[in-house]
């Protein structure tokens, strides 16, 4: 049975970009933990559920690049969802598969260091005052007392 799902979770590992007949693709394992309300009204993290998310095209390339650059990132995904049950001799295992229509980096994650360097600070010298104050900046002296340039 297949349905549509939208979830947010953390990448389990950096996905590997692959090339197929129809272009680039990847499989990302995303771990999702739901918050569960207890009887006393407090919340706890539930057990993590692993979703195997298939991503194709430019979205796959961008996901792999973002994961390589930032490491463990929080991801939002939406797509067709299917659960497959595997029965072994001693246990039963569920595989949660999603074919992603949309995938994005979540902005609710903890802030990460930007790979872009900060803008350069213009050099200033304490001994030489500027010849002209910036436009609209207060000068500290009335216009008649300013020295000509």
Residue pairs with C-beta under 8 A, 6 or more apart in sequence:
1 82
1 83
2 80
2 81
2 82
3 80
3 81
4 78
4 79
4 80
4 81
5 78
5 79
5 80
5 81
5 98
6 76
6 77
6 78
7 30
7 32
7 51
7 76
7 77
7 78
7 98
8 32
8 74
8 75
8 76
8 77
8 106
8 108
9 30
9 31
9 32
9 33
9 48
9 51
9 74
9 75
10 30
10 31
10 72
10 73
10 74
10 75
11 28
11 29
11 30
11 31
11 67
11 72
11 73
11 75
12 29
12 30
12 31
12 50
13 29
14 64
14 67
14 68
14 71
15 26
15 27
15 28
15 29
15 55
15 60
15 63
15 64
15 67
16 26
16 27
16 64
17 24
17 25
17 26
17 60
17 61
17 64
18 24
18 25
18 26
19 25
22 56
23 56
23 57
24 56
24 57
24 58
24 60
24 61
25 54
25 55
25 56
25 57
25 60
26 54
26 55
26 56
26 60
26 63
26 64
27 52
27 53
27 54
27 55
28 52
28 53
28 55
28 63
28 67
28 75
28 103
29 50
29 51
29 52
29 53
30 50
30 51
30 53
30 75
30 77
31 48
31 49
31 50
31 51
32 48
32 49
32 51
33 45
33 46
33 47
33 48
33 49
34 45
34 46
34 49
35 43
35 44
35 45
35 46
36 43
36 44
36 45
36 46
37 43
38 44
49 96
50 96
51 77
51 96
51 97
51 98
52 95
52 96
52 97
52 98
53 77
53 79
53 97
53 98
53 99
53 100
53 103
54 97
54 98
54 99
54 100
55 63
55 100
55 103
59 100
59 102
59 103
63 75
63 103
66 73
66 105
67 73
69 115
70 105
70 112
73 105
73 106
73 109
73 112
74 105
74 106
74 108
74 109
75 103
75 104
75 105
75 106
76 102
76 103
76 104
76 105
76 106
77 98
77 100
77 102
77 103
77 104
78 100
78 101
78 102
78 103
79 98
79 99
79 100
79 101
79 102
80 98
80 99
80 101
81 96
81 97
81 98
82 97
82 98
83 94
83 95
83 96
83 97
84 94
84 95
84 97
85 92
85 93
85 94
85 95
86 92
86 93
86 94
86 95
131 149
132 149
133 139
139 146
